[in-house]
Amino acid sequence: MVLLGAGANLSFAVTALCAPARLQRLMGLKPLAATVWLRNVGMLLVIVSMFNVGAAMSALRYPLYSWFVPIARLIAATFFFRVSYFNPADSSERPRAFLPLFVFDLTMGVVGSVLLALGFRRERQLGRPPPSLVVPGAPTRSTAP
């Protein structure tokens, strides 16, 4: 799930970095004379995606870090909701163009939170401590007499 989101981020990011005018056309936005901010968003999405991949590879090892992924999605969803429905400070000439971003981030945040909670619950039921808390050679519940 996280890798799907990272892939979507990267496709948006590469377009923002390499073809910002195309992205603006796809979203129905007016072309900008200066695209530095849109390209900056692309660069930041590449960085965020790198951290997301780290969480996807070992979600149980670093629980707090893993929770940051769906929390960040929900923060982004809140931002796009505000832009789409309230358009603060006249953020966009077409605020509804940001609804797909709201729906995507909300979906990824909610589904990711549920899956992560279920995964952590399952690990607790199995009596396995998170890997970051395991001390090599120390007895665990599964190996204790």
Stockholm file with secondary structure:
# STOCKHOLM 1.0

chainA/1-145         MVLLGAGANLSFAVTALCAPARLQRLMGLKPLAATVWLRNVGMLLVIVSMFNVGAAMSALRYPLYSWFVPIARLIAATFFFRVSYFNPADSSERPRAFLPLFVFDLTMGVVGSVLLALGFRRERQLGRPPPSLVVPGAPTRSTAP
#=GR chainA/1-145 SS CHHHHHHHHHHHHHHHHHCHHHHHHHTTCCCCSCCHHHHHHHHHHHHHHHHHHHHHHCTTTSHHHHHHHHHHHHHHHHHHHHHHHHCGGGCCSCGGGGHHHHHHHHHHHHHHHHHHHHHHHHHHHTTCCCGGGCCTTCCCTTTCC
#=GC SS_cons         CHHHHHHHHHHHHHHHHHCHHHHHHHTTCCCCSCCHHHHHHHHHHHHHHHHHHHHHHCTTTSHHHHHHHHHHHHHHHHHHHHHHHHCGGGCCSCGGGGHHHHHHHHHHHHHHHHHHHHHHHHHHHTTCCCGGGCCTTCCCTTTCC
//
